[in-house]
C-alpha cells in the first residue's frame, strides 16, 4: 500500500470533488493521507476533511508564502493541535525566498520569526514539523539548529534541494519526502537524492493539487498519483516497488505516531 504524506485536499480542484478523490485514492491502493494546513483560517476545513475518514490526518500551521493572514502564537498552535485528535503535525512551515518581489532577504525577518514560532510549537506539542524550504536552505538549516537541534523531528517535504542539503536534513534527524518532481526529466539531482536517502527516512507525497507526476504532468494532481512517485524512486534505487511502498508507509506511521486502520492496510 501507499501513503500520501502531504496533500492539500482543501484546495480548489480537490475539495469540491472530495468523494471522487477519495474513491480514486483507495482504488490506487493509496490507503492514507495527511491533509496539510497552510493558514489558521483554513484549519477548520482541513480538520473537517480529516474527520471524514479514519485514514486521513491533518496538520496545523501557516505556510511561509502566506502574507496578510492571522499570525498564530505558540499557544494558539498548541490549542489547535491539542484540541483535535486528527492533528498529527505542525506546519507546513519554513522559509521561501524564491519570490522576493523586489524585497531583500533581510526583509523576510517576519518569515523567519514565523518559522521559529512553529518550531517552538512543535517542540512544546511533541509533534513532528513539516518543513517547506525553497531558495532558503542555509537559513532553514541554521534556524533549525538554533531552535531545536536534536529535539525537533519532522520532514522536509516536496524536497527540491541538493544532495548536501538532504544530508544536512538527515543529520538533524529529519525525514525527506519526494514528490512528483522526481519524475520530471530535468530532475537529475533530485533523482540522486532519491538514490542516497536511507530507506528508513524516506517519505513520498503528491503536494496535490500541484506537481502531478509524469505521465500526468500539467494536470490536477491527486493522492491517487503517489504510486508514480514511488515507482520512480524504485527505478532509481534498483528496488522493488513494494519495498518503497512498505518502507514509506511504515515511516509515515512511525513519524506521525499513527496506525493506518487495518481495513485500509
C-alpha positions in Angstrom: 0.0 0.0 0.0 1.0 3.6 -0.4 0.6 6.8 1.7 0.4 10.4 0.5 2.3 12.2 3.3 1.4 15.7 2.0 -1.7 16.8 0.1 -4.0 19.8 0.1 -7.5 18.4 -0.1 -9.0 21.7 1.0 -7.7 23.5 -2.1 -9.8 24.2 -5.2 -9.7 21.4 -7.7 -9.9 18.8 -4.9 -12.3 19.9 -2.2 -15.3 20.3 -4.5 -14.9 16.7 -5.6 -13.7 15.1 -2.4 -15.7 11.9 -2.6 -14.3 11.1 -6.1 -10.8 12.0 -5.0 -11.0 9.6 -2.0 -12.5 6.8 -4.2 -9.7 7.2 -6.7 -7.1 7.2 -3.9 -8.4 4.0 -2.5 -8.6 2.4 -5.9 -4.9 3.2 -6.5 -4.1 1.5 -3.2 -3.2 4.8 -1.5 -4.5 3.8 1.9 -3.9 7.0 3.9 -3.0 10.7 3.5 -2.0 13.7 5.6 -4.1 16.8 4.8 -1.9 19.9 5.1 -2.9 23.3 6.6 -1.5 26.5 5.2 -3.3 29.2 7.2 -5.1 29.3 10.6 -8.2 30.5 8.6 -8.1 27.3 6.5 -7.7 25.0 9.5 -11.4 24.3 10.2 -11.9 23.0 6.7 -8.7 20.9 6.8 -9.8 19.5 10.1 -13.3 18.7 8.8 -11.8 16.8 5.9 -9.5 14.8 8.1 -12.5 13.8 10.2 -14.4 12.4 7.2 -12.3 9.1 7.1 -10.2 7.1 9.6 -7.3 7.1 7.1 -7.0 10.9 6.9 -5.0 13.1 9.3 -4.3 16.8 9.5 -1.6 19.4 10.3 -1.9 22.9 11.6 0.3 25.8 10.6 0.9 28.8 8.3 2.8 28.4 5.0 5.8 30.8 4.7 4.4 32.3 1.5 1.2 33.5 3.1 1.0 37.1 3.9 -1.9 39.1 5.4 -3.2 36.2 7.3 -3.6 35.5 11.0 -0.2 35.1 12.7 -0.6 32.4 15.4 1.4 32.3 18.6 2.9 29.2 20.1 -0.1 28.9 22.4 -2.6 29.2 19.6 -0.9 26.4 17.6 -0.8 24.3 20.7 -4.5 24.8 21.4 -5.4 23.9 17.8 -3.2 20.9 17.8 -4.2 19.5 21.2 -7.9 20.3 20.6 -8.1 18.0 17.6 -7.3 14.3 17.6 -6.7 14.2 13.9 -3.8 16.7 14.1 -0.5 14.9 14.0 1.9 17.6 12.8 2.8 21.3 12.9 3.1 23.0 9.6 3.7 23.4 6.8 6.1 26.0 7.8 9.6 27.1 6.9 11.2 29.7 4.6 10.7 30.6 0.9 12.9 33.2 -0.7 12.0 32.2 -4.2 9.5 35.1 -4.8 11.0 38.1 -3.0 9.1 40.6 -5.1 11.8 43.2 -5.0 12.5 42.7 -1.3 15.8 41.6 0.1 16.4 38.5 2.3 16.8 40.9 5.2 13.2 42.0 4.6 12.0 38.4 5.3 12.5 38.6 9.1 8.8 38.1 9.6 9.1 34.7 7.8 12.0 33.7 9.9 10.1 34.6 13.1 7.0 32.7 12.0 9.3 29.6 11.4 10.7 29.9 14.9 7.2 30.1 16.4 6.3 26.9 14.6 9.5 25.1 15.7 8.7 26.1 19.3 5.1 24.8 19.0 6.3 21.5 17.5 8.7 21.1 20.5 6.0 22.0 23.0 3.4 19.8 21.4 5.8 16.9 20.8 4.7 16.7 17.2 6.7 16.5 14.0 7.4 19.6 11.9 6.5 19.8 8.2 9.1 22.0 6.6 8.8 23.9 3.3 12.1 25.4 2.1 12.8 27.0 -1.3 15.8 29.0 -2.1 16.4 29.4 1.6 18.1 26.2 2.7 21.0 27.9 4.6 18.7 29.9 6.8 16.3 27.0 7.2 19.0 24.7 8.5 20.6 27.4 10.7 17.3 28.2 12.4 16.5 24.5 13.0 19.9 24.1 14.6 19.4 27.2 16.8 15.9 26.3 17.9 15.8 22.6 18.1 18.8 20.5 17.0 18.4 17.0 18.3 15.0 17.7 19.8 12.7 18.7 16.9 11.7 16.0 14.4 9.8 16.1 11.2 10.1 16.1 7.4 11.5 18.3 4.6 8.5 18.0 2.3 8.5 18.2 -1.5 12.3 18.2 -1.4 13.9 20.1 -4.3 17.3 21.0 -2.8 20.8 19.4 -3.3 22.2 16.2 -2.0 24.3 18.2 0.6 21.1 19.8 1.9 19.5 16.4 2.1 22.4 15.1 4.1 22.2 18.1 6.5 18.4 17.4 7.0 19.2 13.8 7.8 22.0 14.8 10.2 19.3 16.9 12.0 17.2 13.7 12.3 14.6 14.7 9.7 12.9 12.6 7.1 12.9 13.7 3.4 9.8 13.5 1.3 9.9 13.3 -2.5 7.1 14.4 -4.8 6.2 14.1 -8.5 9.1 16.4 -9.3 11.3 13.3 -9.1 9.7 12.1 -12.3 10.4 15.2 -14.3 13.0 15.0 -17.0 15.2 17.9 -15.6 15.3 16.5 -12.0 18.6 14.7 -12.3 20.0 15.9 -8.9 16.7 15.1 -7.2 17.0 11.5 -8.5 20.5 11.4 -7.0 18.8 12.4 -3.7 16.4 9.5 -4.2 19.3 7.1 -4.6 21.2 8.3 -1.5 18.3 8.6 1.1 18.3 5.9 3.7 15.2 3.8 3.2 14.1 4.4 6.8 14.0 8.2 6.3 12.0 8.3 3.0 8.5 9.6 2.6 6.5 10.1 -0.6 3.9 12.7 -1.4 1.9 14.4 -4.1 1.6 18.0 -2.8 -1.6 17.8 -4.7 -3.3 19.6 -6.4 0.2 20.7 -7.6 3.1 18.9 -9.3 1.4 15.9 -10.9 4.0 13.3 -11.8 4.7 12.0 -15.3 2.5 10.8 -17.1 0.0 13.3 -15.6 2.3 16.4 -15.6 0.3 19.6 -16.2 -3.0 18.1 -14.9 -4.5 18.4 -11.4 -2.6 16.2 -9.0 -4.4 13.9 -6.6 -3.3 11.4 -3.9 -4.1 8.6 -6.4 -0.9 9.6 -8.3 1.5 9.0 -5.4 2.4 5.4 -6.6 4.1 7.0 -9.7 6.4 8.8 -7.3 7.2 5.5 -5.5 7.8 3.8 -8.9 10.3 6.4 -10.0 12.2 6.1 -6.7 12.2 2.3 -7.1 13.6 2.6 -10.6 16.4 4.9 -9.4 17.3 2.6 -6.5 17.0 -0.6 -8.4 14.5 -1.7 -5.8 11.1 -3.4 -5.9 8.1 -1.1 -5.9 6.7 -3.0 -2.9 9.8 -2.2 -0.9 9.4 1.5 -1.4 5.7 1.3 -0.6 6.3 -0.7 2.5 9.1 1.5 3.8 7.5 4.8 3.2 4.2 3.7 4.8 5.9 2.4 7.9 8.0 5.6 8.1 4.8 7.6 7.9 3.2 5.7 10.7 6.3 5.9 12.9 7.0 9.6 12.3 3.4 10.8 12.8 2.5 8.3 15.5 -0.5 6.9 13.7 -1.7 3.5 12.7 -3.5 3.1 9.4 -6.7 1.2 10.0 -6.4 -2.5 9.2 -9.1 -2.4 6.6 -7.0 0.1 4.7 -3.7 -1.6 5.2 
